[in-house]
Amino acid sequence: MFVMTRRELLAAGAGCATTLWARTRITRSSISAITDEIGKTREESIAFAHRYGLQFLEIRNPPGVRKEYFMLSELEIKADAQRFAAEGLKVSFINTSLMKFPWPGTVPVRRRPESPAAHEKRMAADQARWDGRRDLLLKGIRCAQIMGCDKLRVFTGTRIANPPDMYQRIAETIGEMAVLAEKEEIHLLIENEQSQNVATAAETAAVLRLIPSKWVGTNWDPYNAHLLEKTYPEGYDALPKKRIMNIQVKAKGVMPESPEKEDWKTIMQALEKDNYKGKIGLETHIFDGTLIAAANKSMAEIMRIVGELS
C-alpha cells in the first residue's frame, strides 16, 4: 500500500493551492477607461479615475483636444505621461485610428455622394495615409513607449461589400506592421468595428488565423457588433481566447436601464474561467450631452458587477 510522507502531503497540498490561486480574477485593478470620455479636461478624467479607484487608463485624444495622442509632439506626450505617473496611473491601451480609412483599390460599401473634385481629393488623402502607414505606425509606437504601454489599436480598412475578399490583404498588411512592432515589443490589437472590414468576433477570428504573429491580437468591443451578432455566447465563443488582449465596454452595453444592455457578469465570469489577463476599458460613447453622467453611471455598474464576482 502506498502511503504519502508528511513532506509529500504538504508538497501536494501546496501544488493544489497554487493551481487554485493561479486562476485569474477580474477585480477593480482590471478596469480602465478612455480619458476623453470620462472627463472634459485632463483634470476631470484623472479625478474620475481616482473616484473609482482605477489604476489604469486608456488614451485616444487628450480630453477637449481634437488630435490623437500619437499625433502630438513628444514633448506633449511626455508631459501627460509624467502627469499620469505622478497621479499613480498607468496607460493600459492606446486607441489610434491607424488604418481606419478606405484602402487604395477598394470600394467602400457605404459612400457619401461626392463631387468629382471631392472624390479625387479624398482618394489622394487615402493614398497618402496608405503610403505613410509605416511612419504613422512609428509615431504610434513612440507614443506607446513614452506612455509605458505595449498595446496599440489598429483597424482593417473601411468596409467593402464582401469583407472576406480583404482578409488576405489585411493579414499581409498588419503582418508587415507587426514585424516592426515586434522589434519594439508593442502589440497591435485589431478592433472590430461595423464601419471596418472586421466587424464581428467571427471576422476577427478569421483574420487572426491568417496572422500567426503573437504580437497581433484583438481589442474586443462587443457592442460594436451588437447589430450583427449576439455578444455572448456567440461572439465570445468565436474569439481565440489567448489573443484577446484588451476589451472595451460601451455605456449602452452596461447601463442598467439600457435596452441594449449586455450580460457583462456572465462575460466576466467566462473571462475569469479562460484566464483573461488584460484590461476591460469603459468607452462611454454617449453624444447626447450626458457623457459625464453616463460615464459615472456606467462605471458604477461595472464596479458593482466586479464586486459580485468575488
C-alpha positions as a Markdown table, in Angstrom:
| # | Residue | x | y | z |
|---|---|---|---|---|
| 1 | Met | 0.0 | 0.0 | 0.0 |
| 2 | Phe | 1.3 | 3.4 | -1.0 |
| 3 | Val | 1.5 | 5.9 | 1.9 |
| 4 | Met | 2.5 | 9.6 | 1.4 |
| 5 | Thr | 5.0 | 11.0 | 3.8 |
| 6 | Arg | 4.2 | 14.3 | 5.6 |
| 7 | Arg | 6.6 | 16.2 | 3.3 |
| 8 | Glu | 4.9 | 14.7 | 0.2 |
| 9 | Leu | 1.5 | 15.5 | 1.6 |
| 10 | Leu | 2.5 | 19.1 | 2.2 |
| 11 | Ala | 4.0 | 19.4 | -1.2 |
| 12 | Ala | 0.9 | 18.0 | -2.9 |
| 13 | Gly | -1.3 | 20.5 | -0.9 |
| 14 | Ala | 0.9 | 23.4 | -1.9 |
| 15 | Gly | 0.6 | 22.3 | -5.6 |
| 16 | Cys | -3.2 | 22.2 | -5.4 |
| 17 | Ala | -3.3 | 25.6 | -3.8 |
| 18 | Thr | -1.0 | 27.0 | -6.5 |
| 19 | Thr | -3.3 | 25.6 | -9.1 |
| 20 | Leu | -6.4 | 27.1 | -7.5 |
| 21 | Trp | -4.9 | 30.5 | -7.0 |
| 22 | Ala | -3.4 | 30.6 | -10.4 |
| 23 | Arg | -6.8 | 31.4 | -11.9 |
| 24 | Thr | -7.0 | 35.0 | -13.0 |
| 25 | Arg | -9.6 | 37.1 | -11.1 |
| 26 | Ile | -11.2 | 40.2 | -12.5 |
| 27 | Thr | -11.0 | 42.9 | -9.9 |
| 28 | Arg | -11.1 | 46.7 | -9.7 |
| 29 | Ser | -7.5 | 46.6 | -11.0 |
| 30 | Ser | -8.7 | 45.0 | -14.2 |
| 31 | Ile | -10.8 | 48.0 | -15.1 |
| 32 | Ser | -9.8 | 51.1 | -17.1 |
| 33 | Ala | -11.4 | 53.9 | -19.0 |
| 34 | Ile | -10.7 | 56.1 | -22.0 |
| 35 | Thr | -9.8 | 59.5 | -20.7 |
| 36 | Asp | -11.6 | 61.7 | -23.3 |
| 37 | Glu | -14.9 | 60.0 | -22.5 |
| 38 | Ile | -14.8 | 60.3 | -18.7 |
| 39 | Gly | -14.0 | 64.0 | -18.4 |
| 40 | Lys | -14.0 | 67.2 | -20.3 |
| 41 | Thr | -10.4 | 68.0 | -19.2 |
| 42 | Arg | -7.4 | 66.1 | -18.1 |
| 43 | Glu | -8.1 | 67.1 | -14.5 |
| 44 | Glu | -11.6 | 65.8 | -14.7 |
| 45 | Ser | -10.5 | 62.5 | -16.2 |
| 46 | Ile | -7.9 | 62.0 | -13.5 |
| 47 | Ala | -10.4 | 62.8 | -10.8 |
| 48 | Phe | -12.8 | 60.3 | -12.3 |
| 49 | Ala | -10.1 | 57.6 | -12.2 |
| 50 | His | -9.4 | 58.3 | -8.5 |
| 51 | Arg | -13.1 | 58.4 | -7.7 |
| 52 | Tyr | -13.4 | 54.8 | -8.8 |
| 53 | Gly | -10.0 | 53.6 | -7.7 |
| 54 | Leu | -8.7 | 52.9 | -11.2 |
| 55 | Gln | -5.1 | 52.1 | -11.6 |
| 56 | Phe | -5.1 | 52.2 | -15.5 |
| 57 | Leu | -6.4 | 54.5 | -18.2 |
| 58 | Glu | -6.8 | 54.1 | -21.9 |
| 59 | Ile | -5.9 | 57.1 | -24.1 |
| 60 | Arg | -7.1 | 58.3 | -27.5 |
| 61 | Asn | -7.3 | 62.1 | -27.6 |
| 62 | Pro | -6.5 | 64.4 | -24.7 |
| 63 | Pro | -9.9 | 65.5 | -23.3 |
| 64 | Gly | -11.1 | 68.6 | -25.2 |
| 65 | Val | -8.4 | 68.2 | -27.9 |
| 66 | Arg | -9.3 | 67.3 | -31.4 |
| 67 | Lys | -6.0 | 65.5 | -32.1 |
| 68 | Glu | -4.9 | 62.0 | -31.3 |
| 69 | Tyr | -2.2 | 61.4 | -28.7 |
| 70 | Phe | 0.1 | 59.6 | -31.1 |
| 71 | Met | 0.0 | 62.7 | -33.4 |
| 72 | Leu | 1.1 | 65.1 | -30.7 |
| 73 | Ser | 4.7 | 66.2 | -30.2 |
| 74 | Glu | 6.9 | 64.0 | -28.0 |
| 75 | Leu | 7.1 | 66.9 | -25.6 |
| 76 | Glu | 3.3 | 67.0 | -25.2 |
| 77 | Ile | 3.1 | 63.2 | -24.8 |
| 78 | Lys | 5.8 | 63.2 | -22.2 |
| 79 | Ala | 4.0 | 65.9 | -20.2 |
| 80 | Asp | 0.9 | 63.8 | -19.9 |
| 81 | Ala | 2.9 | 60.6 | -19.3 |
| 82 | Gln | 4.5 | 62.4 | -16.3 |
| 83 | Arg | 1.2 | 63.7 | -15.1 |
| 84 | Phe | -0.4 | 60.2 | -15.1 |
| 85 | Ala | 2.6 | 58.7 | -13.3 |
| 86 | Ala | 2.5 | 61.4 | -10.7 |
| 87 | Glu | -1.1 | 60.6 | -10.1 |
| 88 | Gly | -0.3 | 56.8 | -9.7 |
| 89 | Leu | -2.0 | 56.0 | -13.1 |
| 90 | Lys | -0.7 | 53.7 | -15.9 |
| 91 | Val | -1.8 | 53.6 | -19.5 |
| 92 | Ser | -3.0 | 50.2 | -20.5 |
| 93 | Phe | -4.0 | 50.8 | -24.1 |
| 94 | Ile | -3.6 | 53.4 | -26.8 |
| 95 | Asn | -6.5 | 53.9 | -29.2 |
| 96 | Thr | -5.4 | 55.1 | -32.6 |
| 97 | Ser | -7.1 | 55.5 | -35.9 |
| 98 | Leu | -4.3 | 53.6 | -37.7 |
| 99 | Met | -5.5 | 52.1 | -41.0 |
| 100 | Lys | -9.1 | 53.3 | -40.4 |
| 101 | Phe | -9.8 | 54.6 | -43.9 |
| 102 | Pro | -10.6 | 53.2 | -47.4 |
| 103 | Trp | -7.6 | 51.3 | -48.5 |
| 104 | Pro | -6.5 | 52.1 | -52.1 |
| 105 | Gly | -8.1 | 49.9 | -54.7 |
| 106 | Thr | -11.2 | 49.3 | -52.6 |
| 107 | Val | -14.8 | 50.5 | -52.9 |
| 108 | Pro | -16.4 | 51.2 | -49.5 |
| 109 | Val | -19.9 | 49.8 | -49.1 |
| 110 | Arg | -21.2 | 53.0 | -47.6 |
| 111 | Arg | -20.2 | 56.0 | -49.6 |
| 112 | Arg | -21.5 | 59.5 | -49.3 |
| 113 | Pro | -22.3 | 61.3 | -52.5 |
| 114 | Glu | -19.2 | 63.2 | -53.7 |
| 115 | Ser | -18.5 | 65.7 | -56.5 |
| 116 | Pro | -15.7 | 64.6 | -58.8 |
| 117 | Ala | -13.3 | 67.1 | -57.2 |
| 118 | Ala | -14.1 | 65.9 | -53.7 |
| 119 | His | -13.7 | 62.3 | -54.8 |
| 120 | Glu | -10.3 | 63.0 | -56.2 |
| 121 | Lys | -9.2 | 64.9 | -53.1 |
| 122 | Arg | -10.4 | 62.0 | -50.8 |
| 123 | Met | -8.7 | 59.4 | -53.0 |
| 124 | Ala | -5.4 | 61.3 | -52.8 |
| 125 | Ala | -5.7 | 61.7 | -49.0 |
| 126 | Asp | -6.4 | 57.9 | -48.6 |
| 127 | Gln | -3.4 | 57.1 | -50.8 |
| 128 | Ala | -1.2 | 59.4 | -48.7 |
| 129 | Arg | -2.3 | 57.7 | -45.5 |
| 130 | Trp | -1.6 | 54.3 | -47.1 |
| 131 | Asp | 1.8 | 55.4 | -48.3 |
| 132 | Gly | 2.6 | 56.9 | -44.9 |
| 133 | Arg | 1.4 | 54.0 | -42.8 |
| 134 | Arg | 4.9 | 53.0 | -41.7 |
| 135 | Asp | 5.6 | 56.5 | -40.4 |
| 136 | Leu | 2.3 | 56.7 | -38.7 |
| 137 | Leu | 2.9 | 53.3 | -37.0 |
| 138 | Leu | 6.3 | 54.6 | -35.8 |
| 139 | Lys | 4.5 | 57.6 | -34.3 |
| 140 | Gly | 2.1 | 55.2 | -32.5 |
| 141 | Ile | 4.9 | 53.0 | -31.3 |
| 142 | Arg | 6.8 | 56.0 | -30.0 |
| 143 | Cys | 3.7 | 57.3 | -28.2 |
| 144 | Ala | 3.3 | 53.8 | -26.6 |
| 145 | Gln | 6.9 | 53.8 | -25.4 |
| 146 | Ile | 6.7 | 57.2 | -23.8 |
| 147 | Met | 3.5 | 56.2 | -22.1 |
| 148 | Gly | 4.9 | 52.9 | -20.9 |
| 149 | Cys | 2.3 | 50.9 | -22.8 |
| 150 | Asp | 2.7 | 47.9 | -25.0 |
| 151 | Lys | -0.7 | 47.8 | -26.8 |
| 152 | Leu | -1.8 | 49.8 | -29.8 |
| 153 | Arg | -5.1 | 49.8 | -31.7 |
| 154 | Val | -5.3 | 49.3 | -35.4 |
| 155 | Phe | -8.2 | 48.9 | -37.9 |
| 156 | Thr | -8.8 | 46.9 | -41.1 |
| 157 | Gly | -9.9 | 49.4 | -43.7 |
| 158 | Thr | -13.3 | 50.8 | -44.5 |
| 159 | Arg | -15.8 | 48.0 | -45.1 |
| 160 | Ile | -16.4 | 46.7 | -48.6 |
| 161 | Ala | -19.4 | 44.7 | -49.9 |
| 162 | Asn | -17.6 | 41.4 | -49.3 |
| 163 | Pro | -15.1 | 41.7 | -46.5 |
| 164 | Pro | -13.6 | 38.2 | -46.8 |
| 165 | Asp | -12.1 | 39.4 | -50.1 |
| 166 | Met | -9.9 | 41.6 | -48.0 |
| 167 | Tyr | -8.8 | 39.1 | -45.3 |
| 168 | Gln | -5.5 | 38.1 | -47.0 |
| 169 | Arg | -4.6 | 41.7 | -47.7 |
| 170 | Ile | -5.4 | 42.7 | -44.2 |
| 171 | Ala | -3.3 | 39.8 | -42.9 |
| 172 | Glu | -0.3 | 40.8 | -45.1 |
| 173 | Thr | -0.6 | 44.5 | -44.2 |
| 174 | Ile | -0.9 | 44.1 | -40.5 |
| 175 | Gly | 1.6 | 41.3 | -40.5 |
| 176 | Glu | 4.1 | 43.6 | -42.1 |
| 177 | Met | 3.3 | 46.2 | -39.4 |
| 178 | Ala | 3.7 | 43.6 | -36.7 |
| 179 | Val | 7.3 | 42.9 | -37.8 |
| 180 | Leu | 8.1 | 46.5 | -36.9 |
| 181 | Ala | 6.0 | 46.5 | -33.8 |
| 182 | Glu | 7.6 | 43.3 | -32.5 |
| 183 | Lys | 11.1 | 44.8 | -32.6 |
| 184 | Glu | 9.8 | 47.4 | -30.2 |
| 185 | Glu | 7.8 | 44.9 | -28.1 |
| 186 | Ile | 4.5 | 46.5 | -28.9 |
| 187 | His | 1.3 | 44.5 | -29.6 |
| 188 | Leu | -1.1 | 45.6 | -32.4 |
| 189 | Leu | -4.7 | 45.0 | -31.5 |
| 190 | Ile | -7.3 | 44.8 | -34.2 |
| 191 | Glu | -10.6 | 46.4 | -33.1 |
| 192 | Asn | -13.8 | 45.0 | -34.5 |
| 193 | Glu | -15.9 | 47.9 | -35.8 |
| 194 | Gln | -19.0 | 48.0 | -38.1 |
| 195 | Ser | -17.5 | 50.5 | -40.4 |
| 196 | Gln | -14.5 | 48.3 | -41.0 |
| 197 | Asn | -13.8 | 45.0 | -42.8 |
| 198 | Val | -13.5 | 43.3 | -39.4 |
| 199 | Ala | -16.8 | 44.0 | -37.6 |
| 200 | Thr | -17.7 | 40.8 | -35.7 |
| 201 | Ala | -15.9 | 38.3 | -33.5 |
| 202 | Ala | -16.2 | 35.7 | -36.2 |
| 203 | Glu | -14.5 | 38.1 | -38.7 |
| 204 | Thr | -11.8 | 38.9 | -36.1 |
| 205 | Ala | -11.1 | 35.2 | -35.7 |
| 206 | Ala | -10.9 | 34.6 | -39.4 |
| 207 | Val | -8.3 | 37.4 | -39.9 |
| 208 | Leu | -6.3 | 36.4 | -36.8 |
| 209 | Arg | -6.0 | 32.8 | -38.2 |
| 210 | Leu | -4.1 | 34.3 | -41.1 |
| 211 | Ile | -1.7 | 36.3 | -38.9 |
| 212 | Pro | 0.5 | 33.9 | -36.8 |
| 213 | Ser | 2.4 | 36.7 | -35.0 |
| 214 | Lys | 1.9 | 36.6 | -31.3 |
| 215 | Trp | 2.3 | 40.4 | -31.4 |
| 216 | Val | -1.1 | 40.8 | -33.1 |
| 217 | Gly | -4.3 | 40.3 | -31.0 |
| 218 | Thr | -7.7 | 41.8 | -30.7 |
| 219 | Asn | -9.3 | 44.7 | -28.8 |
| 220 | Trp | -12.8 | 43.2 | -28.5 |
| 221 | Asp | -15.6 | 45.7 | -28.4 |
| 222 | Pro | -18.8 | 43.5 | -28.4 |
| 223 | Tyr | -21.2 | 46.5 | -28.6 |
| 224 | Asn | -19.6 | 47.4 | -31.9 |
| 225 | Ala | -21.1 | 44.2 | -33.3 |
| 226 | His | -24.4 | 44.2 | -31.4 |
| 227 | Leu | -26.5 | 44.6 | -34.5 |
| 228 | Leu | -24.6 | 41.7 | -36.2 |
| 229 | Glu | -24.1 | 39.0 | -33.6 |
| 230 | Lys | -25.1 | 38.2 | -30.0 |
| 231 | Thr | -22.3 | 39.2 | -27.7 |
| 232 | Tyr | -22.5 | 36.0 | -25.5 |
| 233 | Pro | -22.1 | 33.2 | -26.2 |
| 234 | Glu | -22.0 | 33.6 | -30.0 |
| 235 | Gly | -19.4 | 36.5 | -30.2 |
| 236 | Tyr | -17.3 | 35.4 | -27.2 |
| 237 | Asp | -17.1 | 31.8 | -28.2 |
| 238 | Ala | -15.9 | 32.7 | -31.7 |
| 239 | Leu | -12.8 | 34.5 | -30.4 |
| 240 | Pro | -9.4 | 32.9 | -29.9 |
| 241 | Lys | -9.1 | 33.5 | -26.2 |
| 242 | Lys | -5.3 | 33.8 | -26.0 |
| 243 | Arg | -5.5 | 36.7 | -28.5 |
| 244 | Ile | -8.0 | 38.8 | -26.6 |
| 245 | Met | -5.6 | 41.4 | -25.2 |
| 246 | Asn | -8.0 | 44.3 | -24.4 |
| 247 | Ile | -11.8 | 44.6 | -24.1 |
| 248 | Gln | -14.0 | 47.7 | -24.3 |
| 249 | Val | -17.4 | 48.3 | -22.8 |
| 250 | Lys | -19.8 | 50.9 | -24.2 |
| 251 | Ala | -22.2 | 52.7 | -21.8 |
| 252 | Lys | -25.2 | 51.5 | -23.7 |
| 253 | Gly | -23.9 | 47.9 | -23.2 |
| 254 | Val | -23.7 | 48.2 | -19.5 |
| 255 | Met | -26.0 | 50.8 | -18.0 |
| 256 | Pro | -28.8 | 49.1 | -16.1 |
| 257 | Glu | -31.7 | 50.8 | -17.9 |
| 258 | Ser | -30.3 | 50.4 | -21.4 |
| 259 | Pro | -32.4 | 48.2 | -23.8 |
| 260 | Glu | -29.1 | 47.2 | -25.4 |
| 261 | Lys | -27.5 | 46.0 | -22.1 |
| 262 | Glu | -25.2 | 43.1 | -22.4 |
| 263 | Asp | -24.7 | 40.4 | -19.8 |
| 264 | Trp | -21.4 | 41.6 | -18.5 |
| 265 | Lys | -21.4 | 39.5 | -15.4 |
| 266 | Thr | -21.6 | 36.3 | -17.4 |
| 267 | Ile | -19.0 | 37.6 | -19.8 |
| 268 | Met | -16.6 | 38.4 | -17.0 |
| 269 | Gln | -17.2 | 35.0 | -15.4 |
| 270 | Ala | -16.3 | 33.4 | -18.7 |
| 271 | Leu | -13.2 | 35.6 | -18.9 |
| 272 | Glu | -12.1 | 34.5 | -15.5 |
| 273 | Lys | -12.6 | 30.9 | -16.4 |
| 274 | Asp | -10.5 | 31.4 | -19.5 |
| 275 | Asn | -7.7 | 33.1 | -17.6 |
| 276 | Tyr | -8.1 | 36.6 | -19.2 |
| 277 | Lys | -5.2 | 38.8 | -18.1 |
| 278 | Gly | -6.0 | 42.0 | -20.0 |
| 279 | Lys | -8.0 | 45.1 | -19.0 |
| 280 | Ile | -11.6 | 46.0 | -19.5 |
| 281 | Gly | -12.0 | 49.7 | -20.5 |
| 282 | Leu | -15.0 | 51.9 | -20.5 |
| 283 | Glu | -15.6 | 53.8 | -23.7 |
| 284 | Thr | -18.7 | 55.8 | -22.8 |
| 285 | His | -19.6 | 56.9 | -26.3 |
| 286 | Ile | -22.7 | 58.9 | -25.5 |
| 287 | Phe | -23.2 | 62.0 | -27.6 |
| 288 | Asp | -26.4 | 63.5 | -26.4 |
| 289 | Gly | -24.9 | 65.9 | -23.8 |
| 290 | Thr | -25.0 | 63.4 | -21.0 |
| 291 | Leu | -21.4 | 61.9 | -21.5 |
| 292 | Ile | -20.1 | 62.5 | -17.9 |
| 293 | Ala | -23.3 | 61.4 | -16.2 |
| 294 | Ala | -23.3 | 58.3 | -18.4 |
| 295 | Ala | -19.7 | 57.6 | -17.6 |
| 296 | Asn | -20.3 | 57.7 | -13.9 |
| 297 | Lys | -23.4 | 55.5 | -14.2 |
| 298 | Ser | -21.6 | 53.0 | -16.4 |
| 299 | Met | -18.5 | 52.8 | -14.2 |
| 300 | Ala | -20.6 | 52.4 | -11.1 |
| 301 | Glu | -22.4 | 49.5 | -12.7 |
| 302 | Ile | -19.1 | 47.9 | -13.9 |
| 303 | Met | -17.7 | 48.1 | -10.4 |
| 304 | Arg | -20.9 | 46.6 | -9.0 |
| 305 | Ile | -20.6 | 43.7 | -11.3 |
| 306 | Val | -16.9 | 43.2 | -10.5 |
| 307 | Gly | -17.8 | 43.2 | -6.8 |
| 308 | Glu | -20.3 | 40.4 | -7.3 |
| 309 | Leu | -17.6 | 38.2 | -8.9 |
| 310 | Ser | -15.6 | 37.6 | -5.8 |
